[in-house]
């Protein structure tokens, strides 16, 4: 299976969960772009609190986007909503944080203007698997154009690996990996972990063989370069694994800017414009920032523009849902019931 990009699905349940045919209204948006057919596509699903984790997983499989986000009522009324994010890259399981679903969901909700009987303002707070994820809506001339999300946690470095290990995972030669600034570093900011790996050249970045690329020690290897003068962005990167590639990876780039800011001296804010997805024909532009104070990173932000793409309806027969043979219910509710 070849996944070239992501999409967020906004699904509004129009009906009662007991009904044999629920009508789900969905919308897809492209994140980290201001143009159609570029950026990182994504679906958003609203009002599906009556559906089981298994059904949400099956909806994710049906749309077959890399991530699908479901928008539910918050447990704390002070927050905007609760998000459940499912990813094909985690065996259709639920993940605790992802940048582009958070940004895409905020964009869609800001365009709607109201949610759960309350107005949606310019600052949103999402509950995501125990994290509170804050998002600020981006506007230009009063028009909603995108959003910026704050990483729920500061950078955590899990491990460091050799240049040989990273090169092998990327299908490159060891000489293509640079260790002048840092070793390939397994890091995260409250979501999925990535092995952040600097390469020596743009040519090396282009030569990554995504069919040969694989995880190292269970984690995606995320490759990047600092660009030359005259480029439109500061950093270019790729996220590939076993034939798959992401067009714009918010959580990985949040970890990257946090890692770089942690190496800076003094106090300030590191700002980087990052390009991703060009090699797969889905160019994305991400705006990353990290506040630092003498080696300590205090806050990380990632943002970008968004565009609307599709709207439609999905008809769901809730009385005839076959159980997928490989389905694994990893939700907290299911774990408590099994216990």
Secondary structure, DSSP 4 states (H G I P E B T S, - for coil): -------EE--EEES-TTSSSEEEEEEEEEES-SSTT-SEEEEEEES-TTS-HHHHHHHHHHHT-SEEEEEE--SSTTSSEEEEEEEGGGTTEEES--HHHHHHHHHHHHHH-EETTEE--SEEEEEETTEEEEEEEEEETTEEEEEEEE-SS--EEEEEE-HHHHHHHHT--GGGB--SS--EEEEESSS--EEEEEBS-HHHHHT--TTT---BTTBEEEEEEEPPTT-SSSEEEEEEETTEE-S--HHHHHHHHHHHHTT--SEEEEEEEEEE-GGGT--EEEEEEEEEETTEEEEEEEEEEEEEEEEEEEEE-TT--PPPTT-----HHHHHHH-
